[in-house]
Amino acid sequence: MTHFGFPTETIIIFFVVIGASVYLDLFAHRKATEISVADAARWSVFWIVLALLFYVYLWLRFDNKEWANLYLAGYALEKSLSVDNLMVFMAIFSSFGIKGILQHRILYWGIMGALVFRAIFVVVGASLFQASPYVGFLFAAFVIWTAIKMLQSRGENKEIEDYSSHWSVRLTQKLMPIYTRLYFHRFIIRHDEVIAQNAQDAITRNGLRYATPALLCLMAIETSDIAFAFDSVPAVIAITQEPLLVYAAMIFAILGLRSLYFVLAALTKYLIHLEKAVICLLFFIGAKMALQSWNHAIGDTGFQLSPGTSLIIVLGVLTAGVVASLIFPKKTETRQVNGMD
């Protein structure tokens, strides 16, 4: 298969669409009002349709339809992996007492940071893979290890982790003094504003500017997302090693997370079998990359999976996870009270 490379037209269309959409999203939510589940659902549909339109563009524009299939498979995988990430974000917001519109603001800047870090990870990951076919074995092992970690954590009744003492929070506290109360939607508050609030008792030490809990929460979100990238980037690269397609798949998936968060916050208890589907996919993708690396580095086994087949498997497994969640919902616990009518 020839390389997709970096077609100028595709790059321009991708960044123009992303830039215009981000601006539109920011303009639509410029007012500090509560984000309803219905509004979040509409924006989630918007981002999904936008990602699918980019798939249609790839399908119609290039004679090799495999590029479009590779992009869509990567997008579906990244979107499904993001569900677990959002669960962690919920725990982070809970740790800092962040609610409503402030969650939306923090997620916005968190996702902006994710755009930059994902680009760095994709460039590094794709470069390593191009440097040697043996790197594929390392990526395959990492993806399978991620699946094993998720499998081992299933069924554990863990308490929600307290992210208020996360290492990124402790580092921020060392770099600048902290204002321990929320101050509107601000990340940083000036010393004169602290004086005006007569809130000197709420600072950890004197300074010119103070980090609010909103900034500490944002730091925890950003560093957690970097950790997620170590899992998701190798998984998507396992599907396609084309940097532009990998980045496009990730960015279209990430940009919809902010709206999807508020939808999942209401629906997560119903998608109980989706994680099982993601685990199965990670095992499949790890095995696929190991096979692909073996064919390139050691010897051709004569067995290969086409991008179209991979796409069908990815979408089929994810659909099965959603359908299973609807057909076999979580059983509600009922308590039997003895000795009472």
Salt bridges, closest charged atoms under 4 A:
GLU9 OE2 - ARG61 NE 2.92
ASP25 OD1 - HIS29 ND1 2.81
ASP25 OD2 - ARG258 NH2 2.11
ASP39 OD2 - HIS29 NE2 3.16
ASP39 OD1 - ARG42 NH2 3.94
GLU78 OE2 - ARG118 NH2 3.53
GLU156 OE1 - LYS158 NZ 3.25
ASP192 OD1 - ARG190 NE 3.04
GLU193 OE1 - ARG186 NH2 2.69
GLU193 OE2 - ARG190 NH1 3.63
ASP201 OD2 - ARG181 NH2 3.16
ASP225 OD2 - ARG118 NH1 2.84
GLU242 OE2 - HIS3 ND1 2.94
GLU275 OE1 - ARG154 NH1 3.17
